[in-house]
Amino acid sequence: MGPDLQACPHCGAALPYVRDAFCPECAEPLDEPSLEGAPLSRPGFAYSPLARVALLVGVLFSLIGCVAVGVWAMVSVAQGNWVTGLLVCPICFFHELAFAVVFMRVMDLKEKRVSRTVSKDAEQSASADRPRE
């Protein structure tokens, strides 16, 4: 919360000279940036629908890779290739799993940003409908 903060970044209410860490009107923390007016998406390929499809395909193939590596490990151990089955395959498995987790988290971050902006808009419209005392 900077000294030049004159209004709440969430609801726009004027802040008193003596401030708390929360807005007296909407009770949102003043150190958290507002998403109001923030674009729901960014320009460029990284935020395009095609990129979302690429992330979904990446998750799918990463999970298929995890299953394939598990099968490879069992076959390797059955054939007596202990190093491959017990060392190489677990490394490959966790590598594929890490890719799947990263792809899913990237998709989740964008969804949270959009849903948070939508919920803030709904809260603001509901608070605007209530009469002020």
Phi and psi in radians as a Rosetta constraint file:
Dihedral C 1 N 2 CA 2 C 2 CIRCULARHARMONIC -1.488 0.35
Dihedral N 2 CA 2 C 2 N 3 CIRCULARHARMONIC 2.788 0.35
Dihedral C 2 N 3 CA 3 C 3 CIRCULARHARMONIC -1.222 0.35
Dihedral N 3 CA 3 C 3 N 4 CIRCULARHARMONIC -0.325 0.35
Dihedral C 3 N 4 CA 4 C 4 CIRCULARHARMONIC -1.578 0.35
Dihedral N 4 CA 4 C 4 N 5 CIRCULARHARMONIC 0.148 0.35
Dihedral C 4 N 5 CA 5 C 5 CIRCULARHARMONIC -1.361 0.35
Dihedral N 5 CA 5 C 5 N 6 CIRCULARHARMONIC 1.915 0.35
Dihedral C 5 N 6 CA 6 C 6 CIRCULARHARMONIC -1.742 0.35
Dihedral N 6 CA 6 C 6 N 7 CIRCULARHARMONIC -0.429 0.35
Dihedral C 6 N 7 CA 7 C 7 CIRCULARHARMONIC -2.378 0.35
Dihedral N 7 CA 7 C 7 N 8 CIRCULARHARMONIC 2.684 0.35
Dihedral C 7 N 8 CA 8 C 8 CIRCULARHARMONIC -1.119 0.35
Dihedral N 8 CA 8 C 8 N 9 CIRCULARHARMONIC 2.268 0.35
Dihedral C 8 N 9 CA 9 C 9 CIRCULARHARMONIC -1.234 0.35
Dihedral N 9 CA 9 C 9 N 10 CIRCULARHARMONIC -0.213 0.35
Dihedral C 9 N 10 CA 10 C 10 CIRCULARHARMONIC -1.643 0.35
Dihedral N 10 CA 10 C 10 N 11 CIRCULARHARMONIC -0.847 0.35
Dihedral C 10 N 11 CA 11 C 11 CIRCULARHARMONIC -2.022 0.35
Dihedral N 11 CA 11 C 11 N 12 CIRCULARHARMONIC -0.184 0.35
Dihedral C 11 N 12 CA 12 C 12 CIRCULARHARMONIC 1.470 0.35
Dihedral N 12 CA 12 C 12 N 13 CIRCULARHARMONIC 0.078 0.35
Dihedral C 12 N 13 CA 13 C 13 CIRCULARHARMONIC -1.162 0.35
Dihedral N 13 CA 13 C 13 N 14 CIRCULARHARMONIC 2.500 0.35
Dihedral C 13 N 14 CA 14 C 14 CIRCULARHARMONIC -1.182 0.35
Dihedral N 14 CA 14 C 14 N 15 CIRCULARHARMONIC 2.378 0.35
Dihedral C 14 N 15 CA 15 C 15 CIRCULARHARMONIC -1.678 0.35
Dihedral N 15 CA 15 C 15 N 16 CIRCULARHARMONIC 2.447 0.35
Dihedral C 15 N 16 CA 16 C 16 CIRCULARHARMONIC -1.223 0.35
Dihedral N 16 CA 16 C 16 N 17 CIRCULARHARMONIC 2.908 0.35
Dihedral C 16 N 17 CA 17 C 17 CIRCULARHARMONIC -1.070 0.35
Dihedral N 17 CA 17 C 17 N 18 CIRCULARHARMONIC -0.828 0.35
Dihedral C 17 N 18 CA 18 C 18 CIRCULARHARMONIC -1.522 0.35
Dihedral N 18 CA 18 C 18 N 19 CIRCULARHARMONIC 2.071 0.35
Dihedral C 18 N 19 CA 19 C 19 CIRCULARHARMONIC -1.992 0.35
Dihedral N 19 CA 19 C 19 N 20 CIRCULARHARMONIC 2.593 0.35
Dihedral C 19 N 20 CA 20 C 20 CIRCULARHARMONIC -1.722 0.35
Dihedral N 20 CA 20 C 20 N 21 CIRCULARHARMONIC 3.128 0.35
Dihedral C 20 N 21 CA 21 C 21 CIRCULARHARMONIC -1.410 0.35
Dihedral N 21 CA 21 C 21 N 22 CIRCULARHARMONIC 0.000 0.35
Dihedral C 21 N 22 CA 22 C 22 CIRCULARHARMONIC -2.241 0.35
Dihedral N 22 CA 22 C 22 N 23 CIRCULARHARMONIC 2.643 0.35
Dihedral C 22 N 23 CA 23 C 23 CIRCULARHARMONIC -1.218 0.35
Dihedral N 23 CA 23 C 23 N 24 CIRCULARHARMONIC 2.352 0.35
Dihedral C 23 N 24 CA 24 C 24 CIRCULARHARMONIC -1.221 0.35
Dihedral N 24 CA 24 C 24 N 25 CIRCULARHARMONIC -0.324 0.35
Dihedral C 24 N 25 CA 25 C 25 CIRCULARHARMONIC -1.575 0.35
Dihedral N 25 CA 25 C 25 N 26 CIRCULARHARMONIC -0.959 0.35
Dihedral C 25 N 26 CA 26 C 26 CIRCULARHARMONIC -1.828 0.35
Dihedral N 26 CA 26 C 26 N 27 CIRCULARHARMONIC -0.134 0.35
Dihedral C 26 N 27 CA 27 C 27 CIRCULARHARMONIC 1.129 0.35
Dihedral N 27 CA 27 C 27 N 28 CIRCULARHARMONIC 0.335 0.35
Dihedral C 27 N 28 CA 28 C 28 CIRCULARHARMONIC -1.424 0.35
Dihedral N 28 CA 28 C 28 N 29 CIRCULARHARMONIC 2.557 0.35
Dihedral C 28 N 29 CA 29 C 29 CIRCULARHARMONIC -1.131 0.35
Dihedral N 29 CA 29 C 29 N 30 CIRCULARHARMONIC 2.422 0.35
Dihedral C 29 N 30 CA 30 C 30 CIRCULARHARMONIC -1.412 0.35
Dihedral N 30 CA 30 C 30 N 31 CIRCULARHARMONIC -0.244 0.35
Dihedral C 30 N 31 CA 31 C 31 CIRCULARHARMONIC -1.527 0.35
Dihedral N 31 CA 31 C 31 N 32 CIRCULARHARMONIC -0.127 0.35
Dihedral C 31 N 32 CA 32 C 32 CIRCULARHARMONIC -1.628 0.35
Dihedral N 32 CA 32 C 32 N 33 CIRCULARHARMONIC 2.235 0.35
Dihedral C 32 N 33 CA 33 C 33 CIRCULARHARMONIC -1.182 0.35
Dihedral N 33 CA 33 C 33 N 34 CIRCULARHARMONIC 2.576 0.35
Dihedral C 33 N 34 CA 34 C 34 CIRCULARHARMONIC -1.406 0.35
Dihedral N 34 CA 34 C 34 N 35 CIRCULARHARMONIC 2.542 0.35
Dihedral C 34 N 35 CA 35 C 35 CIRCULARHARMONIC -1.698 0.35
Dihedral N 35 CA 35 C 35 N 36 CIRCULARHARMONIC -0.005 0.35
Dihedral C 35 N 36 CA 36 C 36 CIRCULARHARMONIC -1.127 0.35
Dihedral N 36 CA 36 C 36 N 37 CIRCULARHARMONIC 2.285 0.35
Dihedral C 36 N 37 CA 37 C 37 CIRCULARHARMONIC 1.433 0.35
Dihedral N 37 CA 37 C 37 N 38 CIRCULARHARMONIC -0.102 0.35
Dihedral C 37 N 38 CA 38 C 38 CIRCULARHARMONIC -1.321 0.35
Dihedral N 38 CA 38 C 38 N 39 CIRCULARHARMONIC 2.438 0.35
Dihedral C 38 N 39 CA 39 C 39 CIRCULARHARMONIC -1.161 0.35
Dihedral N 39 CA 39 C 39 N 40 CIRCULARHARMONIC 2.524 0.35
Dihedral C 39 N 40 CA 40 C 40 CIRCULARHARMONIC -1.293 0.35
Dihedral N 40 CA 40 C 40 N 41 CIRCULARHARMONIC -0.394 0.35
Dihedral C 40 N 41 CA 41 C 41 CIRCULARHARMONIC -2.506 0.35
Dihedral N 41 CA 41 C 41 N 42 CIRCULARHARMONIC 2.813 0.35
Dihedral C 41 N 42 CA 42 C 42 CIRCULARHARMONIC -1.840 0.35
Dihedral N 42 CA 42 C 42 N 43 CIRCULARHARMONIC 2.665 0.35
Dihedral C 42 N 43 CA 43 C 43 CIRCULARHARMONIC -1.311 0.35
Dihedral N 43 CA 43 C 43 N 44 CIRCULARHARMONIC 2.785 0.35
Dihedral C 43 N 44 CA 44 C 44 CIRCULARHARMONIC 1.901 0.35
Dihedral N 44 CA 44 C 44 N 45 CIRCULARHARMONIC 2.949 0.35
Dihedral C 44 N 45 CA 45 C 45 CIRCULARHARMONIC -1.128 0.35
Dihedral N 45 CA 45 C 45 N 46 CIRCULARHARMONIC -0.658 0.35
Dihedral C 45 N 46 CA 46 C 46 CIRCULARHARMONIC -1.056 0.35
Dihedral N 46 CA 46 C 46 N 47 CIRCULARHARMONIC -0.391 0.35
Dihedral C 46 N 47 CA 47 C 47 CIRCULARHARMONIC -2.017 0.35
Dihedral N 47 CA 47 C 47 N 48 CIRCULARHARMONIC 0.281 0.35
Dihedral C 47 N 48 CA 48 C 48 CIRCULARHARMONIC -1.487 0.35
Dihedral N 48 CA 48 C 48 N 49 CIRCULARHARMONIC 2.876 0.35
Dihedral C 48 N 49 CA 49 C 49 CIRCULARHARMONIC -1.045 0.35
Dihedral N 49 CA 49 C 49 N 50 CIRCULARHARMONIC -0.571 0.35
Dihedral C 49 N 50 CA 50 C 50 CIRCULARHARMONIC -1.122 0.35
Dihedral N 50 CA 50 C 50 N 51 CIRCULARHARMONIC -0.639 0.35
Dihedral C 50 N 51 CA 51 C 51 CIRCULARHARMONIC -1.156 0.35
Dihedral N 51 CA 51 C 51 N 52 CIRCULARHARMONIC -0.631 0.35
Dihedral C 51 N 52 CA 52 C 52 CIRCULARHARMONIC -1.126 0.35
Dihedral N 52 CA 52 C 52 N 53 CIRCULARHARMONIC -0.716 0.35
Dihedral C 52 N 53 CA 53 C 53 CIRCULARHARMONIC -1.089 0.35
Dihedral N 53 CA 53 C 53 N 54 CIRCULARHARMONIC -0.720 0.35
Dihedral C 53 N 54 CA 54 C 54 CIRCULARHARMONIC -1.084 0.35
Dihedral N 54 CA 54 C 54 N 55 CIRCULARHARMONIC -0.671 0.35
Dihedral C 54 N 55 CA 55 C 55 CIRCULARHARMONIC -1.152 0.35
Dihedral N 55 CA 55 C 55 N 56 CIRCULARHARMONIC -0.740 0.35
Dihedral C 55 N 56 CA 56 C 56 CIRCULARHARMONIC -1.091 0.35
Dihedral N 56 CA 56 C 56 N 57 CIRCULARHARMONIC -0.747 0.35
Dihedral C 56 N 57 CA 57 C 57 CIRCULARHARMONIC -1.131 0.35
Dihedral N 57 CA 57 C 57 N 58 CIRCULARHARMONIC -0.683 0.35
Dihedral C 57 N 58 CA 58 C 58 CIRCULARHARMONIC -1.074 0.35
Dihedral N 58 CA 58 C 58 N 59 CIRCULARHARMONIC -0.739 0.35
Dihedral C 58 N 59 CA 59 C 59 CIRCULARHARMONIC -1.090 0.35
Dihedral N 59 CA 59 C 59 N 60 CIRCULARHARMONIC -0.826 0.35
Dihedral C 59 N 60 CA 60 C 60 CIRCULARHARMONIC -1.013 0.35
Dihedral N 60 CA 60 C 60 N 61 CIRCULARHARMONIC -0.876 0.35
Dihedral C 60 N 61 CA 61 C 61 CIRCULARHARMONIC -1.230 0.35
Dihedral N 61 CA 61 C 61 N 62 CIRCULARHARMONIC -0.522 0.35
Dihedral C 61 N 62 CA 62 C 62 CIRCULARHARMONIC -1.165 0.35
Dihedral N 62 CA 62 C 62 N 63 CIRCULARHARMONIC -0.717 0.35
Dihedral C 62 N 63 CA 63 C 63 CIRCULARHARMONIC -1.218 0.35
Dihedral N 63 CA 63 C 63 N 64 CIRCULARHARMONIC -0.655 0.35
Dihedral C 63 N 64 CA 64 C 64 CIRCULARHARMONIC -1.097 0.35
Dihedral N 64 CA 64 C 64 N 65 CIRCULARHARMONIC -0.683 0.35
Dihedral C 64 N 65 CA 65 C 65 CIRCULARHARMONIC -1.079 0.35
Dihedral N 65 CA 65 C 65 N 66 CIRCULARHARMONIC -0.661 0.35
Dihedral C 65 N 66 CA 66 C 66 CIRCULARHARMONIC -1.076 0.35
Dihedral N 66 CA 66 C 66 N 67 CIRCULARHARMONIC -0.783 0.35
Dihedral C 66 N 67 CA 67 C 67 CIRCULARHARMONIC -1.123 0.35
Dihedral N 67 CA 67 C 67 N 68 CIRCULARHARMONIC -0.757 0.35
Dihedral C 67 N 68 CA 68 C 68 CIRCULARHARMONIC -1.093 0.35
Dihedral N 68 CA 68 C 68 N 69 CIRCULARHARMONIC -0.697 0.35
Dihedral C 68 N 69 CA 69 C 69 CIRCULARHARMONIC -1.186 0.35
Dihedral N 69 CA 69 C 69 N 70 CIRCULARHARMONIC -0.628 0.35
Dihedral C 69 N 70 CA 70 C 70 CIRCULARHARMONIC -1.084 0.35
Dihedral N 70 CA 70 C 70 N 71 CIRCULARHARMONIC -0.748 0.35
Dihedral C 70 N 71 CA 71 C 71 CIRCULARHARMONIC -1.134 0.35
Dihedral N 71 CA 71 C 71 N 72 CIRCULARHARMONIC -0.748 0.35
Dihedral C 71 N 72 CA 72 C 72 CIRCULARHARMONIC -1.044 0.35
Dihedral N 72 CA 72 C 72 N 73 CIRCULARHARMONIC -0.697 0.35
Dihedral C 72 N 73 CA 73 C 73 CIRCULARHARMONIC -1.118 0.35
Dihedral N 73 CA 73 C 73 N 74 CIRCULARHARMONIC -0.770 0.35
Dihedral C 73 N 74 CA 74 C 74 CIRCULARHARMONIC -1.140 0.35
Dihedral N 74 CA 74 C 74 N 75 CIRCULARHARMONIC -0.716 0.35
Dihedral C 74 N 75 CA 75 C 75 CIRCULARHARMONIC -1.144 0.35
Dihedral N 75 CA 75 C 75 N 76 CIRCULARHARMONIC -0.727 0.35
Dihedral C 75 N 76 CA 76 C 76 CIRCULARHARMONIC -1.089 0.35
Dihedral N 76 CA 76 C 76 N 77 CIRCULARHARMONIC -0.773 0.35
Dihedral C 76 N 77 CA 77 C 77 CIRCULARHARMONIC -1.155 0.35
Dihedral N 77 CA 77 C 77 N 78 CIRCULARHARMONIC -0.698 0.35
Dihedral C 77 N 78 CA 78 C 78 CIRCULARHARMONIC -1.108 0.35
Dihedral N 78 CA 78 C 78 N 79 CIRCULARHARMONIC -0.546 0.35
Dihedral C 78 N 79 CA 79 C 79 CIRCULARHARMONIC -1.542 0.35
Dihedral N 79 CA 79 C 79 N 80 CIRCULARHARMONIC -0.016 0.35
Dihedral C 79 N 80 CA 80 C 80 CIRCULARHARMONIC 1.576 0.35
Dihedral N 80 CA 80 C 80 N 81 CIRCULARHARMONIC 0.149 0.35
Dihedral C 80 N 81 CA 81 C 81 CIRCULARHARMONIC -1.524 0.35
Dihedral N 81 CA 81 C 81 N 82 CIRCULARHARMONIC 1.353 0.35
Dihedral C 81 N 82 CA 82 C 82 CIRCULARHARMONIC -1.155 0.35
Dihedral N 82 CA 82 C 82 N 83 CIRCULARHARMONIC -0.678 0.35
Dihedral C 82 N 83 CA 83 C 83 CIRCULARHARMONIC -1.119 0.35
Dihedral N 83 CA 83 C 83 N 84 CIRCULARHARMONIC -0.793 0.35
Dihedral C 83 N 84 CA 84 C 84 CIRCULARHARMONIC -1.138 0.35
Dihedral N 84 CA 84 C 84 N 85 CIRCULARHARMONIC -0.845 0.35
Dihedral C 84 N 85 CA 85 C 85 CIRCULARHARMONIC -1.188 0.35
Dihedral N 85 CA 85 C 85 N 86 CIRCULARHARMONIC -0.598 0.35
Dihedral C 85 N 86 CA 86 C 86 CIRCULARHARMONIC -1.881 0.35
Dihedral N 86 CA 86 C 86 N 87 CIRCULARHARMONIC -0.144 0.35
Dihedral C 86 N 87 CA 87 C 87 CIRCULARHARMONIC -2.137 0.35
Dihedral N 87 CA 87 C 87 N 88 CIRCULARHARMONIC -0.970 0.35
Dihedral C 87 N 88 CA 88 C 88 CIRCULARHARMONIC -1.196 0.35
Dihedral N 88 CA 88 C 88 N 89 CIRCULARHARMONIC -0.823 0.35
Dihedral C 88 N 89 CA 89 C 89 CIRCULARHARMONIC -1.097 0.35
Dihedral N 89 CA 89 C 89 N 90 CIRCULARHARMONIC -0.772 0.35
Dihedral C 89 N 90 CA 90 C 90 CIRCULARHARMONIC -1.072 0.35
Dihedral N 90 CA 90 C 90 N 91 CIRCULARHARMONIC -0.630 0.35
Dihedral C 90 N 91 CA 91 C 91 CIRCULARHARMONIC -1.118 0.35
Dihedral N 91 CA 91 C 91 N 92 CIRCULARHARMONIC -0.794 0.35
Dihedral C 91 N 92 CA 92 C 92 CIRCULARHARMONIC -1.113 0.35
Dihedral N 92 CA 92 C 92 N 93 CIRCULARHARMONIC -0.678 0.35
Dihedral C 92 N 93 CA 93 C 93 CIRCULARHARMONIC -1.053 0.35
Dihedral N 93 CA 93 C 93 N 94 CIRCULARHARMONIC -0.876 0.35
Dihedral C 93 N 94 CA 94 C 94 CIRCULARHARMONIC -1.201 0.35
Dihedral N 94 CA 94 C 94 N 95 CIRCULARHARMONIC -0.500 0.35
Dihedral C 94 N 95 CA 95 C 95 CIRCULARHARMONIC -1.126 0.35
Dihedral N 95 CA 95 C 95 N 96 CIRCULARHARMONIC -0.846 0.35
Dihedral C 95 N 96 CA 96 C 96 CIRCULARHARMONIC -1.111 0.35
Dihedral N 96 CA 96 C 96 N 97 CIRCULARHARMONIC -0.724 0.35
Dihedral C 96 N 97 CA 97 C 97 CIRCULARHARMONIC -1.111 0.35
Dihedral N 97 CA 97 C 97 N 98 CIRCULARHARMONIC -0.675 0.35
Dihedral C 97 N 98 CA 98 C 98 CIRCULARHARMONIC -1.101 0.35
Dihedral N 98 CA 98 C 98 N 99 CIRCULARHARMONIC -0.702 0.35
Dihedral C 98 N 99 CA 99 C 99 CIRCULARHARMONIC -1.055 0.35
Dihedral N 99 CA 99 C 99 N 100 CIRCULARHARMONIC -0.806 0.35
Dihedral C 99 N 100 CA 100 C 100 CIRCULARHARMONIC -1.053 0.35
Dihedral N 100 CA 100 C 100 N 101 CIRCULARHARMONIC -0.752 0.35
Dihedral C 100 N 101 CA 101 C 101 CIRCULARHARMONIC -1.113 0.35
Dihedral N 101 CA 101 C 101 N 102 CIRCULARHARMONIC -0.767 0.35
Dihedral C 101 N 102 CA 102 C 102 CIRCULARHARMONIC -1.090 0.35
Dihedral N 102 CA 102 C 102 N 103 CIRCULARHARMONIC -0.792 0.35
Dihedral C 102 N 103 CA 103 C 103 CIRCULARHARMONIC -1.052 0.35
Dihedral N 103 CA 103 C 103 N 104 CIRCULARHARMONIC -0.762 0.35
Dihedral C 103 N 104 CA 104 C 104 CIRCULARHARMONIC -1.171 0.35
Dihedral N 104 CA 104 C 104 N 105 CIRCULARHARMONIC -0.673 0.35
Dihedral C 104 N 105 CA 105 C 105 CIRCULARHARMONIC -1.186 0.35
Dihedral N 105 CA 105 C 105 N 106 CIRCULARHARMONIC -0.650 0.35
Dihedral C 105 N 106 CA 106 C 106 CIRCULARHARMONIC -1.097 0.35
Dihedral N 106 CA 106 C 106 N 107 CIRCULARHARMONIC -0.756 0.35
Dihedral C 106 N 107 CA 107 C 107 CIRCULARHARMONIC -1.135 0.35
Dihedral N 107 CA 107 C 107 N 108 CIRCULARHARMONIC -0.685 0.35
Dihedral C 107 N 108 CA 108 C 108 CIRCULARHARMONIC -1.171 0.35
Dihedral N 108 CA 108 C 108 N 109 CIRCULARHARMONIC -0.654 0.35
Dihedral C 108 N 109 CA 109 C 109 CIRCULARHARMONIC -1.067 0.35
Dihedral N 109 CA 109 C 109 N 110 CIRCULARHARMONIC -0.755 0.35
Dihedral C 109 N 110 CA 110 C 110 CIRCULARHARMONIC -1.167 0.35
Dihedral N 110 CA 110 C 110 N 111 CIRCULARHARMONIC -0.712 0.35
Dihedral C 110 N 111 CA 111 C 111 CIRCULARHARMONIC -1.132 0.35
Dihedral N 111 CA 111 C 111 N 112 CIRCULARHARMONIC -0.695 0.35
Dihedral C 111 N 112 CA 112 C 112 CIRCULARHARMONIC -1.133 0.35
Dihedral N 112 CA 112 C 112 N 113 CIRCULARHARMONIC -0.685 0.35
Dihedral C 112 N 113 CA 113 C 113 CIRCULARHARMONIC -1.111 0.35
Dihedral N 113 CA 113 C 113 N 114 CIRCULARHARMONIC -0.763 0.35
Dihedral C 113 N 114 CA 114 C 114 CIRCULARHARMONIC -1.180 0.35
Dihedral N 114 CA 114 C 114 N 115 CIRCULARHARMONIC -0.798 0.35
Dihedral C 114 N 115 CA 115 C 115 CIRCULARHARMONIC -1.190 0.35
Dihedral N 115 CA 115 C 115 N 116 CIRCULARHARMONIC -0.578 0.35
Dihedral C 115 N 116 CA 116 C 116 CIRCULARHARMONIC -1.193 0.35
Dihedral N 116 CA 116 C 116 N 117 CIRCULARHARMONIC -0.694 0.35
Dihedral C 116 N 117 CA 117 C 117 CIRCULARHARMONIC -1.130 0.35
Dihedral N 117 CA 117 C 117 N 118 CIRCULARHARMONIC -0.723 0.35
Dihedral C 117 N 118 CA 118 C 118 CIRCULARHARMONIC -1.147 0.35
Dihedral N 118 CA 118 C 118 N 119 CIRCULARHARMONIC -0.728 0.35
Dihedral C 118 N 119 CA 119 C 119 CIRCULARHARMONIC -1.179 0.35
Dihedral N 119 CA 119 C 119 N 120 CIRCULARHARMONIC -0.627 0.35
Dihedral C 119 N 120 CA 120 C 120 CIRCULARHARMONIC -1.110 0.35
Dihedral N 120 CA 120 C 120 N 121 CIRCULARHARMONIC -0.739 0.35
Dihedral C 120 N 121 CA 121 C 121 CIRCULARHARMONIC -1.089 0.35
Dihedral N 121 CA 121 C 121 N 122 CIRCULARHARMONIC -0.712 0.35
Dihedral C 121 N 122 CA 122 C 122 CIRCULARHARMONIC -1.148 0.35
Dihedral N 122 CA 122 C 122 N 123 CIRCULARHARMONIC -0.718 0.35
Dihedral C 122 N 123 CA 123 C 123 CIRCULARHARMONIC -1.117 0.35
Dihedral N 123 CA 123 C 123 N 124 CIRCULARHARMONIC -0.733 0.35
Dihedral C 123 N 124 CA 124 C 124 CIRCULARHARMONIC -1.163 0.35
Dihedral N 124 CA 124 C 124 N 125 CIRCULARHARMONIC -0.682 0.35
Dihedral C 124 N 125 CA 125 C 125 CIRCULARHARMONIC -1.214 0.35
Dihedral N 125 CA 125 C 125 N 126 CIRCULARHARMONIC -0.591 0.35
Dihedral C 125 N 126 CA 126 C 126 CIRCULARHARMONIC -1.209 0.35
Dihedral N 126 CA 126 C 126 N 127 CIRCULARHARMONIC -0.687 0.35
Dihedral C 126 N 127 CA 127 C 127 CIRCULARHARMONIC -1.250 0.35
Dihedral N 127 CA 127 C 127 N 128 CIRCULARHARMONIC -0.489 0.35
Dihedral C 127 N 128 CA 128 C 128 CIRCULARHARMONIC -1.264 0.35
Dihedral N 128 CA 128 C 128 N 129 CIRCULARHARMONIC -0.483 0.35
Dihedral C 128 N 129 CA 129 C 129 CIRCULARHARMONIC -1.335 0.35
Dihedral N 129 CA 129 C 129 N 130 CIRCULARHARMONIC -0.447 0.35
Dihedral C 129 N 130 CA 130 C 130 CIRCULARHARMONIC -1.316 0.35
Dihedral N 130 CA 130 C 130 N 131 CIRCULARHARMONIC 2.414 0.35
Dihedral C 130 N 131 CA 131 C 131 CIRCULARHARMONIC -1.262 0.35
Dihedral N 131 CA 131 C 131 N 132 CIRCULARHARMONIC 2.450 0.35
Dihedral C 131 N 132 CA 132 C 132 CIRCULARHARMONIC -1.609 0.35
Dihedral N 132 CA 132 C 132 N 133 CIRCULARHARMONIC 2.549 0.35
